[in-house]
């Protein structure tokens, strides 16, 4: 197991090292010292509990979207639609919170979570059904559904549930709000880091249990490894395809718990800032391992928050460049090291 974990991490680690080297070239080309920039980017954020809280706050939604992409990957599908799924899910999380204001908190909070999951799951279901029924590729489906989700929610926020002179919904009921860790413990004071991290970690555990110990997870792994083998084993590929994309969408839909219930306490257009797409990088870096997804999400959380600490020294686009380079290198190096492992396997047999 340890050997497999090391093999799976070699590619992402090599990609990370090369990304830092290439990033150093960019930084040096504008006359800045890469050591100073990287020190501020990766280490100064950890000098205060507020900085750590900010990193964990930014990492939390990436755990959800990373799990979403990884769940579909496990079933042999590429979910590009986390951005649309989280948008629908976050909107419904807020809708539940400002609509059912008479419910007590112990009912309204889980109901808001459920609505977020259902919203994302429904959006994932559409893509899964189109693939299962008509064979249309999930990449195209999910990309197009992202645009539809953004347009639909944009209409609802601006024309149905609008707060005048804003691009947000009404505020959720106070009992639907999640407490921050600053309020609960006094640690991370001032940071929006909140209790939604508990749900994210629970999702990682459930993810692991499903694929490690359940028949359903085994069926999804077989489907992902070899669709023809799954067909030969008389597995219900139609249902598995729809279920896997629905669950993947539901995981993305839980992102709203972090932002809506734990931070702003309302839905706001444009809140995600590409979290759904960064989730692809998280899943790729982690090789779909839920434990490593947590670490990868924290890494990207460091880059996101660290980028704010260096934007007076280097162009803010540097963070975007680093993220893009990491994705490219992770894909390339993962393929390279997979071939090396395949070569070793075949020569040993």
FIGUNU-713720 format. One record per residue (C-alpha): residue number from 0; residue in one letter; x, y, z. Coordinates in steps of 0.001 Angstrom, whole numbers. Layout:
<rs>
<r NUM,A,<X,Y,Z>>,
...
</rs>
This chain:
<rs>
<r 0,X,<0,0,0>>,
<r 1,X,<2840,2385,910>>,
<r 2,X,<4624,1468,-2314>>,
<r 3,X,<1512,2271,-4362>>,
<r 4,X,<1104,5587,-2539>>,
<r 5,X,<4727,6520,-3249>>,
<r 6,X,<4355,5514,-6907>>,
<r 7,X,<1222,7629,-7186>>,
<r 8,X,<2901,10661,-5608>>,
<r 9,X,<6134,10631,-7626>>,
<r 10,X,<4500,12214,-10668>>,
<r 11,X,<2725,15051,-8821>>,
<r 12,X,<5831,15732,-6723>>,
<r 13,X,<8017,15969,-9829>>,
<r 14,X,<5414,18258,-11409>>,
<r 15,X,<5429,20480,-8328>>,
<r 16,X,<9226,20789,-8274>>,
<r 17,X,<9376,21621,-11975>>,
<r 18,X,<6543,24136,-11566>>,
<r 19,X,<8521,25977,-8872>>,
<r 20,X,<11568,26012,-11135>>,
<r 21,X,<9614,27408,-14078>>,
<r 22,X,<7909,29888,-11739>>,
<r 23,X,<11345,31006,-10546>>,
<r 24,X,<12247,31841,-14131>>,
<r 25,X,<9121,34002,-14458>>,
<r 26,X,<9853,35765,-11174>>,
<r 27,X,<13512,36368,-12027>>,
<r 28,X,<12545,37693,-15465>>,
<r 29,X,<10689,40611,-13830>>,
<r 30,X,<13642,41398,-11576>>,
<r 31,X,<12420,39806,-8349>>,
<r 32,X,<14129,37270,-6088>>,
<r 33,X,<12303,33892,-6300>>,
<r 34,X,<13473,32919,-2800>>,
<r 35,X,<11875,36010,-1262>>,
<r 36,X,<8656,35577,-3262>>,
<r 37,X,<8318,31877,-2459>>,
<r 38,X,<9065,32545,1195>>,
<r 39,X,<6181,35025,1357>>,
<r 40,X,<3951,32794,-759>>,
<r 41,X,<4413,29534,1155>>,
<r 42,X,<5688,30359,4637>>,
<r 43,X,<4581,33793,5835>>,
<r 44,X,<921,32738,5665>>,
<r 45,X,<1661,30257,8457>>,
<r 46,X,<3087,32903,10758>>,
<r 47,X,<-354,33804,12172>>,
<r 48,X,<-3435,31790,13120>>,
<r 49,X,<-5438,34136,10888>>,
<r 50,X,<-3300,33154,7888>>,
<r 51,X,<-3681,29453,8656>>,
<r 52,X,<-7431,29930,8988>>,
<r 53,X,<-7570,31660,5611>>,
<r 54,X,<-5659,28806,3985>>,
<r 55,X,<-7981,26185,5469>>,
<r 56,X,<-11028,28250,4523>>,
<r 57,X,<-9869,28348,897>>,
<r 58,X,<-8930,24662,980>>,
<r 59,X,<-12347,23477,2192>>,
<r 60,X,<-14304,24000,-1057>>,
<r 61,X,<-11401,22502,-3001>>,
<r 62,X,<-11779,19291,-1003>>,
<r 63,X,<-15397,19096,-2172>>,
<r 64,X,<-14610,19821,-5823>>,
<r 65,X,<-11533,17581,-5740>>,
<r 66,X,<-13665,14712,-4423>>,
<r 67,X,<-16284,15485,-7066>>,
<r 68,X,<-13816,15206,-9931>>,
<r 69,X,<-12123,12178,-8352>>,
<r 70,X,<-15431,10326,-7905>>,
<r 71,X,<-16187,10659,-11609>>,
<r 72,X,<-12573,9733,-12478>>,
<r 73,X,<-12917,6515,-10505>>,
<r 74,X,<-15852,5579,-12713>>,
<r 75,X,<-13913,6421,-15868>>,
<r 76,X,<-15507,9810,-16490>>,
<r 77,X,<-14154,13350,-16586>>,
<r 78,X,<-16367,15776,-14681>>,
<r 79,X,<-15633,19283,-15971>>,
<r 80,X,<-18948,20444,-14572>>,
<r 81,X,<-18127,21039,-10908>>,
<r 82,X,<-18332,24791,-11484>>,
<r 83,X,<-21942,24573,-12641>>,
<r 84,X,<-22851,21943,-10063>>,
<r 85,X,<-21485,23992,-7163>>,
<r 86,X,<-23266,27093,-8466>>,
<r 87,X,<-26651,25356,-8480>>,
<r 88,X,<-25921,23687,-5147>>,
<r 89,X,<-24794,26896,-3463>>,
<r 90,X,<-27846,28767,-4725>>,
<r 91,X,<-30186,26094,-3335>>,
<r 92,X,<-28270,26107,-46>>,
<r 93,X,<-29015,29824,258>>,
<r 94,X,<-32603,29374,-982>>,
<r 95,X,<-33305,26856,1765>>,
<r 96,X,<-31746,29171,4342>>,
<r 97,X,<-33783,32269,3464>>,
<r 98,X,<-37025,30472,2600>>,
<r 99,X,<-37603,28091,5516>>,
<r 100,X,<-36825,30606,8222>>,
<r 101,X,<-39246,29078,10725>>,
<r 102,X,<-37253,25857,10994>>,
<r 103,X,<-34930,25474,13995>>,
<r 104,X,<-31206,25384,13345>>,
<r 105,X,<-30818,21648,13994>>,
<r 106,X,<-33192,21057,11067>>,
<r 107,X,<-32403,24014,8815>>,
<r 108,X,<-28622,23458,8659>>,
<r 109,X,<-28842,19807,7521>>,
<r 110,X,<-31734,20703,5208>>,
<r 111,X,<-29592,23419,3588>>,
<r 112,X,<-26771,20889,3174>>,
<r 113,X,<-29189,18401,1637>>,
<r 114,X,<-30517,21001,-808>>,
<r 115,X,<-26965,21865,-1829>>,
<r 116,X,<-26193,18202,-2466>>,
<r 117,X,<-29456,17682,-4365>>,
<r 118,X,<-28844,20745,-6541>>,
<r 119,X,<-25369,19614,-7545>>,
<r 120,X,<-26516,15996,-7911>>,
<r 121,X,<-29344,16994,-10250>>,
<r 122,X,<-26925,18936,-12436>>,
<r 123,X,<-24570,15940,-12475>>,
<r 124,X,<-27514,13616,-13180>>,
<r 125,X,<-28295,15472,-16412>>,
<r 126,X,<-24776,14885,-17742>>,
<r 127,X,<-24790,11268,-16548>>,
<r 128,X,<-28157,10548,-18150>>,
<r 129,X,<-27120,12061,-21479>>,
<r 130,X,<-24014,9870,-21507>>,
<r 131,X,<-25809,6709,-20405>>,
<r 132,X,<-28801,7140,-22723>>,
<r 133,X,<-27287,8692,-25836>>,
<r 134,X,<-23539,8163,-25443>>,
<r 135,X,<-22804,11889,-25561>>,
<r 136,X,<-19443,12688,-24002>>,
<r 137,X,<-19557,13930,-20411>>,
<r 138,X,<-16851,16538,-21045>>,
<r 139,X,<-19010,18331,-23614>>,
<r 140,X,<-22154,17844,-21534>>,
<r 141,X,<-20659,19236,-18340>>,
<r 142,X,<-18995,22207,-20040>>,
<r 143,X,<-22282,23224,-21648>>,
<r 144,X,<-24161,22641,-18394>>,
<r 145,X,<-21748,25022,-16649>>,
<r 146,X,<-22918,27843,-18898>>,
<r 147,X,<-26567,26905,-18434>>,
<r 148,X,<-26176,26787,-14638>>,
<r 149,X,<-24509,30189,-14515>>,
<r 150,X,<-27164,31726,-16779>>,
<r 151,X,<-30056,30162,-14843>>,
<r 152,X,<-28767,31194,-11424>>,
<r 153,X,<-27876,34647,-12762>>,
<r 154,X,<-31503,35072,-13861>>,
<r 155,X,<-32880,33861,-10531>>,
<r 156,X,<-30616,36127,-8483>>,
<r 157,X,<-31205,39222,-10594>>,
<r 158,X,<-34905,38819,-11315>>,
<r 159,X,<-36523,36610,-8684>>,
<r 160,X,<-34550,36668,-5426>>,
<r 161,X,<-32657,39893,-5807>>,
<r 162,X,<-31608,42298,-3066>>,
<r 163,X,<-31762,45730,-4776>>,
<r 164,X,<-28456,47221,-5968>>,
<r 165,X,<-26622,43931,-5323>>,
<r 166,X,<-25845,40665,-7102>>,
<r 167,X,<-26849,38471,-4194>>,
<r 168,X,<-29815,36749,-2621>>,
<r 169,X,<-31450,37686,700>>,
<r 170,X,<-29555,36669,3817>>,
<r 171,X,<-30194,33236,5265>>,
<r 172,X,<-31830,32841,8669>>,
<r 173,X,<-29436,33232,11614>>,
<r 174,X,<-30081,29651,12729>>,
<r 175,X,<-28893,28402,9308>>,
<r 176,X,<-25438,29929,9786>>,
<r 177,X,<-22429,27761,10577>>,
<r 178,X,<-20094,29042,13310>>,
<r 179,X,<-16494,29942,12518>>,
<r 180,X,<-13681,28371,14495>>,
<r 181,X,<-12817,31835,15737>>,
<r 182,X,<-16240,32004,17403>>,
<r 183,X,<-16067,28431,18661>>,
<r 184,X,<-12514,28290,19995>>,
<r 185,X,<-10926,31729,19727>>,
<r 186,X,<-8332,30236,17350>>,
<r 187,X,<-8122,31559,13772>>,
<r 188,X,<-9812,34731,15016>>,
<r 189,X,<-10982,37011,12213>>,
<r 190,X,<-10767,34222,9643>>,
<r 191,X,<-13909,32837,7963>>,
<r 192,X,<-12644,29264,8486>>,
<r 193,X,<-15756,27434,9631>>,
<r 194,X,<-17331,24115,10588>>,
<r 195,X,<-17932,23069,6960>>,
<r 196,X,<-14439,21534,7067>>,
<r 197,X,<-15946,18783,9242>>,
<r 198,X,<-18387,17874,6466>>,
<r 199,X,<-15546,17941,3908>>,
<r 200,X,<-13464,15511,5982>>,
<r 201,X,<-16466,13241,6506>>,
<r 202,X,<-16963,13166,2736>>,
<r 203,X,<-13333,12056,2341>>,
<r 204,X,<-13953,9187,4772>>,
<r 205,X,<-17167,8156,2999>>,
<r 206,X,<-15371,8348,-363>>,
<r 207,X,<-12651,6000,948>>,
<r 208,X,<-15143,3537,2435>>,
<r 209,X,<-17252,3409,-728>>,
<r 210,X,<-14362,2579,-3040>>,
<r 211,X,<-12491,360,-595>>,
<r 212,X,<-15208,-1716,1024>>,
<r 213,X,<-18492,-1595,-909>>,
<r 214,X,<-19781,-3531,-3890>>,
<r 215,X,<-20980,-273,-5416>>,
<r 216,X,<-17479,1204,-5224>>,
<r 217,X,<-15968,-1960,-6690>>,
<r 218,X,<-18428,-1785,-9586>>,
<r 219,X,<-17461,1833,-10237>>,
<r 220,X,<-13765,943,-10203>>,
<r 221,X,<-14354,-1870,-12691>>,
<r 222,X,<-16362,501,-14888>>,
<r 223,X,<-13564,3051,-14725>>,
<r 224,X,<-10819,520,-15436>>,
<r 225,X,<-12533,-1295,-18310>>,
<r 226,X,<-16012,-529,-19529>>,
<r 227,X,<-16094,-3718,-21628>>,
<r 228,X,<-15189,-5805,-18580>>,
<r 229,X,<-18030,-4197,-16636>>,
<r 230,X,<-20366,-5004,-19521>>,
<r 231,X,<-19111,-8600,-19654>>,
<r 232,X,<-19704,-8934,-15891>>,
<r 233,X,<-23313,-7881,-16536>>,
<r 234,X,<-23017,-4747,-14420>>,
<r 235,X,<-25738,-2146,-14913>>,
<r 236,X,<-23607,405,-16738>>,
<r 237,X,<-26589,2686,-17364>>,
<r 238,X,<-27350,3094,-13650>>,
<r 239,X,<-23693,3212,-12601>>,
<r 240,X,<-22973,6005,-15066>>,
<r 241,X,<-25895,8107,-13862>>,
<r 242,X,<-25221,7433,-10175>>,
<r 243,X,<-21519,8249,-10380>>,
<r 244,X,<-22115,11581,-12112>>,
<r 245,X,<-24976,12409,-9738>>,
<r 246,X,<-22865,11760,-6639>>,
<r 247,X,<-19952,13675,-8175>>,
<r 248,X,<-22294,16617,-8771>>,
<r 249,X,<-23669,16365,-5243>>,
<r 250,X,<-20180,16583,-3745>>,
<r 251,X,<-19535,19756,-5740>>,
<r 252,X,<-22901,21120,-4643>>,
<r 253,X,<-21757,21029,-1010>>,
<r 254,X,<-19324,23887,-1690>>,
<r 255,X,<-22102,26331,-833>>,
<r 256,X,<-22027,25208,2806>>,
<r 257,X,<-18601,26827,3182>>,
<r 258,X,<-19418,30132,1504>>,
<r 259,X,<-23153,30573,2099>>,
<r 260,X,<-23676,28983,5514>>,
<r 261,X,<-20237,29572,6978>>,
<r 262,X,<-19075,32904,5546>>,
<r 263,X,<-21240,35430,3705>>,
<r 264,X,<-24619,33997,4783>>,
<r 265,X,<-26066,34640,1340>>,
<r 266,X,<-25451,33510,-2240>>,
<r 267,X,<-23487,35937,-4401>>,
<r 268,X,<-22882,35735,-8137>>,
<r 269,X,<-19282,34966,-9035>>,
<r 270,X,<-18392,33730,-5553>>,
<r 271,X,<-16637,30560,-6728>>,
<r 272,X,<-13751,32162,-8658>>,
<r 273,X,<-13073,28965,-10603>>,
<r 274,X,<-13105,26577,-7635>>,
<r 275,X,<-14722,23906,-9801>>,
<r 276,X,<-11883,23996,-12303>>,
<r 277,X,<-9158,24066,-9655>>,
<r 278,X,<-10795,20933,-8238>>,
<r 279,X,<-9635,19163,-11405>>,
<r 280,X,<-6037,20010,-10521>>,
<r 281,X,<-6591,18852,-6937>>,
<r 282,X,<-7914,15466,-8090>>,
<r 283,X,<-5103,15070,-10636>>,
<r 284,X,<-2405,15900,-8092>>,
<r 285,X,<-3918,13500,-5569>>,
<r 286,X,<-4410,10708,-8116>>,
<r 287,X,<-7974,10399,-6766>>,
<r 288,X,<-6767,9494,-3271>>,
<r 289,X,<-9090,11177,-720>>,
<r 290,X,<-6344,11647,1900>>,
<r 291,X,<-4028,13252,-637>>,
<r 292,X,<-6934,15374,-1916>>,
<r 293,X,<-6915,17089,1486>>,
<r 294,X,<-3196,17825,1171>>,
<r 295,X,<-3551,19010,-2433>>,
<r 296,X,<-6464,21266,-1484>>,
<r 297,X,<-4385,22813,1303>>,
<r 298,X,<-1526,23341,-1156>>,
<r 299,X,<-3796,25242,-3531>>,
<r 300,X,<-5247,27083,-523>>,
<r 301,X,<-1704,28229,281>>,
<r 302,X,<-1243,29465,-3278>>,
<r 303,X,<-4612,31248,-3247>>,
<r 304,X,<-4047,33033,51>>,
<r 305,X,<-299,33424,-444>>,
<r 306,X,<-1039,35131,-3732>>,
<r 307,X,<-2688,37942,-1775>>,
<r 308,X,<505,38442,258>>,
<r 309,X,<2707,38845,-2823>>,
<r 310,X,<456,40813,-5165>>,
<r 311,X,<2272,44044,-4327>>,
<r 312,X,<5592,42458,-5344>>,
<r 313,X,<4690,40506,-8471>>,
<r 314,X,<1718,40534,-10882>>,
<r 315,X,<-1324,38776,-9444>>,
<r 316,X,<-1437,36638,-12587>>,
<r 317,X,<1594,34733,-11250>>,
<r 318,X,<-694,32583,-9092>>,
<r 319,X,<-2865,31731,-12110>>,
<r 320,X,<249,30871,-14107>>,
<r 321,X,<1520,28572,-11354>>,
<r 322,X,<-1833,26807,-11133>>,
<r 323,X,<-1945,26278,-14896>>,
<r 324,X,<1639,24987,-15037>>,
<r 325,X,<961,22550,-12189>>,
<r 326,X,<-2052,21106,-14044>>,
<r 327,X,<-61,20663,-17262>>,
<r 328,X,<2933,19084,-15523>>,
<r 329,X,<803,16815,-13341>>,
<r 330,X,<-901,15403,-16439>>,
<r 331,X,<2405,14945,-18277>>,
<r 332,X,<4370,13445,-15382>>,
<r 333,X,<1516,11184,-14306>>,
<r 334,X,<1487,9648,-17782>>,
<r 335,X,<5281,9332,-17827>>,
<r 336,X,<5484,7578,-14470>>,
<r 337,X,<2517,5362,-15314>>,
<r 338,X,<4448,4115,-18336>>,
<r 339,X,<7532,3529,-16203>>,
<r 340,X,<5493,1474,-13724>>,
<r 341,X,<3859,-441,-16584>>,
<r 342,X,<7300,-1206,-18039>>,
<r 343,X,<8531,-2489,-14669>>,
<r 344,X,<5414,-4596,-14230>>,
<r 345,X,<5711,-6248,-17618>>,
<r 346,X,<9450,-6915,-17303>>,
<r 347,X,<9001,-8456,-13839>>,
<r 348,X,<6519,-10917,-15222>>,
</rs>
